[in-house]
């Protein structure tokens, strides 16, 4: 897979863009006819506003009137973490639109967001060109921080992506919840992955534990949600120290990191920064929006820090797994990250 022709790979991503465009609503129904103009509007804004985080009120009065008749002038159109497909927008649409129209609008937004995702993948791929072949002795390390019980993203990597790469690889999954780590172990039984029961954070207590505040089902478990009534005491690790303890050399290998750890992503970034390891990570994946729900000011600082370090995370979480086209685009981003790692190791970056 790593040695396929660059032009063919670019053609595949361009094809994804066209497929995303074709996946817009048919215009045979009255609802679709009413929303067809908004589909074009949303598709355009999804691509052009992805770097600005603009709202409907900032696009202009004509655009506001066309924005699916929402009437909410301060509504956020693009979330800096979730993109156009963001739950705040979906909730607002659900409040303002009848159910049939809402379902069509939801499909339109997902299609437009997928188109923007493909466009970004194309830009990334064009910017990473390298000679064919991988230096001898190179290994790929994949770290999944926040595996959850379903372990869907890690399962995808183990079954659909990593076996197709022409290089040696090792995969790790980290999960803080004692219940969810057991569920993940059952789900991944027989798969070549090492699962670690620990919360990953910047600073740990003297006894190496931390409180994990929990919810029913585990969705939303967090180190920071003190308002939750329930918690469990779980093992805690500092990622850079764990890497050193296991003699894993990021600098000489290809490294991919996916994180969805409910607000602790900033701690991991800061830890790797202080350890001088940030530049050794070739691809960042996951949805890092939870800090914005806990502390919006801290999230703004976090996004500024990411920009300063040149870190751009590619979505890869549960919602993507249900959309084959999105997963093809994410797989293309993973391949681009692998090539980026080859360039770094060769000194081409």
NORCORCOR-V753563 format. One record per helix or strand of 3 or more residues. SS is the DSSP state (H for helix, E for strand). FROM is the first residue (numbers start at 1). LEN is the number of residues. If there is no record, write none. Layout:
[[SS:FROM:LEN] [SS:FROM:LEN]]
//
This chain:
[[H:6:17] [H:30:19] [H:56:4] [H:61:6] [H:87:10] [H:99:28] [E:139:7] [H:152:13] [E:168:8] [H:178:10] [E:193:5] [E:209:6] [E:230:8] [H:239:7] [E:254:6] [H:265:10] [H:278:3] [E:283:3] [H:290:5] [H:296:14] [H:318:4] [H:324:23]]
//
